[in-house]
Amino acid sequence: MKSPRIVLVEPQNPANIGFIARVLANFGVSDWVMAGGPEILGSEAERTGSAALNILTQLKRVDSIEEALEGCTEAIGFTARSGKYRQVTSLPALSFPQQGPVALVFGREDRGLETEEIERCSQLCEIPTAGLSSLNLSHAVAIVLYEMNRYAGDPVSEHQPRPATHEIRKRVLERASQLIQDIDFPDRGTDLDACLRRLEAVQVEGRDLRLVEKILKHSQWRRKAKLT
């Protein structure tokens, strides 16, 4: 399993960023990106991360989550909230991708990840707790990296099904949208657009979505054949 990329979305507390640098040093991870967030130079991060300044200086800052995820094959978002449009997997049951690089995405300390950021993740995960549902940001990163290292040593894990990446989910939905337009489906308003966006965020196994993609391709081919 390749080393992951840690993605922090608009972290608010510089001290937490320093603590995360120490956590990354503990687990041998150096690829991390911050989408937005505070200035690090001269902040508390330099004090709390003093034992891992070499890791702290490697923190890359970008303007958006899209930039932070560039080059990653999959993204796992961590959230303390679940709901109709947030289908989460408990961390002990999470299937970590065997190929990479994979991004581990953590949100803001006060409100976590927003809907548009959740939609960029191929999986959603929660860390089970017995009391408060949320954890300190650096604690969450440490727990996830520990579990990922433990999972990598499990010989059974490589045979577990892999979830579909965001890229294939987006590609299949774009193909479905095109087919809907081609057949002149009468209801192509905002309801349909919202439905397709929600479907793009649904967690599904990659092998299932690849079959759906083949079906859509065949449907488009059959339609073109009948027209010619």
C-alpha positions in Angstrom: 0.0 0.0 0.0 1.4 3.4 -1.0 1.8 6.2 1.5 -1.3 8.3 1.5 -1.7 12.1 1.0 -3.2 13.9 3.9 -5.6 16.7 2.8 -6.7 19.3 5.4 -9.6 21.5 4.3 -9.5 25.0 5.9 -8.0 24.0 9.3 -8.5 26.8 11.8 -6.0 26.1 14.6 -2.3 26.4 13.7 -1.4 24.4 16.8 -3.3 21.4 15.4 -1.3 21.6 12.2 1.9 21.4 14.1 0.6 18.3 16.0 -0.4 16.7 12.7 3.2 17.2 11.5 4.4 15.2 14.4 1.8 12.5 13.7 2.9 12.3 10.1 6.5 11.9 11.2 5.5 9.1 13.5 3.9 7.2 10.6 6.5 8.1 7.9 4.1 10.3 5.8 5.3 13.5 4.2 2.7 14.1 1.4 0.2 16.6 2.8 -1.8 19.5 1.5 -3.8 22.3 3.1 -6.7 23.8 1.1 -7.1 27.2 2.6 -6.3 27.7 6.3 -4.1 29.9 8.5 -0.6 31.1 7.9 1.9 28.7 9.3 5.1 30.8 9.4 5.6 32.3 12.9 2.5 30.6 14.2 1.8 28.1 17.0 2.3 25.3 14.4 6.1 25.9 14.7 6.0 25.3 18.4 3.7 22.2 18.5 5.4 20.8 15.5 9.0 21.6 16.6 9.9 17.9 16.7 8.9 17.5 13.1 9.9 20.8 11.4 11.1 18.9 8.4 7.6 17.6 7.8 6.0 20.9 8.6 8.0 22.7 5.9 6.7 20.1 3.4 3.1 21.2 3.9 1.8 22.4 0.5 -0.9 25.1 0.4 -3.5 25.3 -2.3 -6.7 27.2 -2.9 -9.2 24.4 -3.4 -9.9 20.8 -2.7 -9.7 20.1 -6.4 -6.1 21.2 -6.4 -5.4 19.3 -3.2 -6.6 16.0 -4.8 -4.7 16.3 -8.1 -2.9 13.1 -8.9 -4.8 11.0 -6.4 -6.7 8.0 -7.6 -9.2 8.0 -4.7 -10.2 10.2 -1.8 -11.6 9.1 1.6 -13.4 11.8 3.5 -13.7 11.6 7.3 -16.9 13.0 8.9 -18.7 12.8 12.2 -22.0 13.4 10.4 -24.1 10.9 8.6 -27.5 11.2 6.8 -29.5 10.6 3.7 -26.7 11.9 1.4 -23.8 11.0 3.7 -23.4 7.2 3.5 -20.6 6.6 5.9 -18.6 3.5 6.7 -17.2 2.9 10.2 -13.4 3.0 10.3 -12.9 -0.6 11.4 -14.9 -1.7 8.3 -13.3 0.6 5.8 -11.6 -0.9 2.7 -8.5 1.1 2.2 -7.5 1.1 -1.5 -4.4 -1.0 -2.3 -3.3 1.2 -5.2 -2.6 4.9 -4.9 -2.0 7.5 -4.1 -5.1 7.8 -2.0 -6.1 11.1 -0.3 -7.3 11.1 3.3 -9.5 14.2 3.6 -10.2 15.9 6.9 -12.4 19.0 7.4 -12.6 22.1 9.6 -12.5 21.7 13.4 -15.9 23.4 13.9 -18.1 22.1 11.0 -16.1 19.4 9.2 -16.5 18.9 5.4 -19.2 20.7 3.4 -21.4 19.0 0.9 -19.4 20.0 -2.2 -16.3 18.6 -0.5 -18.0 15.4 0.4 -19.0 14.9 -3.2 -15.3 14.9 -4.2 -14.7 11.8 -2.0 -15.0 8.2 -3.3 -15.7 7.0 0.3 -16.9 8.5 3.5 -15.8 7.3 6.9 -16.6 7.9 10.5 -14.4 7.1 13.5 -16.6 5.4 16.1 -16.6 7.0 19.6 -18.4 6.2 22.8 -19.0 9.8 23.8 -18.4 13.0 21.7 -18.8 12.2 18.0 -16.0 14.5 17.0 -12.3 14.2 17.7 -9.4 16.7 17.8 -8.1 17.0 14.2 -4.6 15.7 15.0 -6.1 12.8 17.0 -8.3 11.8 14.1 -5.4 11.8 11.7 -3.4 9.7 14.1 -6.2 7.1 14.5 -6.7 6.8 10.7 -3.0 6.4 9.9 -2.7 3.7 12.6 -5.7 1.9 11.2 -4.4 2.2 7.7 -1.0 0.7 8.7 -2.8 -2.1 10.5 -5.0 -2.8 7.5 -1.9 -2.9 5.2 -0.6 -5.8 7.2 -3.8 -7.8 6.7 -3.4 -10.4 3.9 -7.1 -10.6 3.4 -7.6 -6.9 2.7 -6.3 -7.1 -0.9 -9.2 -9.3 -1.8 -11.9 -7.0 -0.5 -14.0 -5.1 -3.1 -12.8 -1.6 -4.0 -15.2 1.3 -4.1 -15.7 3.3 -7.3 -13.5 6.4 -7.6 -14.9 9.8 -7.9 -13.6 10.0 -11.5 -15.6 6.9 -12.7 -18.7 8.0 -10.8 -18.5 11.3 -12.5 -17.9 9.7 -15.9 -20.8 7.3 -15.6 -23.2 10.1 -14.5 -22.1 12.3 -17.4 -22.8 9.4 -19.8 -26.2 8.8 -18.2 -27.0 12.6 -18.5 -26.0 12.5 -22.2 -28.3 9.5 -22.8 -31.2 11.2 -21.1 -30.7 14.2 -23.4 -30.4 12.0 -26.5 -33.8 10.3 -25.8 -35.5 13.6 -25.2 -36.6 12.7 -21.7 -39.4 15.2 -20.9 -38.3 16.1 -17.3 -34.8 17.6 -17.5 -35.2 20.3 -15.0 -33.5 21.2 -11.7 -34.9 18.0 -10.0 -33.0 15.8 -12.4 -29.8 17.8 -12.0 -30.0 17.5 -8.3 -30.7 13.8 -8.5 -27.6 13.2 -10.7 -25.5 15.2 -8.2 -26.7 13.1 -5.3 -26.1 9.9 -7.3 -22.5 11.0 -7.9 -21.9 11.0 -4.2 -23.4 7.5 -3.6 -20.8 5.0 -2.5 -20.8 1.9 -4.8 -18.3 -0.8 -5.6 -16.1 -0.1 -8.6 -17.0 -3.4 -10.4 -20.7 -2.6 -10.2 -20.2 0.9 -11.7 -18.0 -0.4 -14.5 -20.9 -2.8 -15.4 -23.3 0.1 -15.5 -20.9 2.0 -17.7 -20.8 -0.9 -20.1 -24.6 -1.0 -20.2 -24.8 2.8 -20.9 -22.2 2.5 -23.7 -24.2 -0.4 -25.3 -27.4 1.6 -25.0 -25.9 4.6 -26.8 -24.4 2.3 -29.5 -27.8 0.5 -30.1 -29.5 3.9 -30.3 -27.1 5.2 -32.9 -27.3 1.9 -34.9 -31.1 2.3 -35.1 -30.8 5.9 -36.3 -28.4 4.9 -39.1 
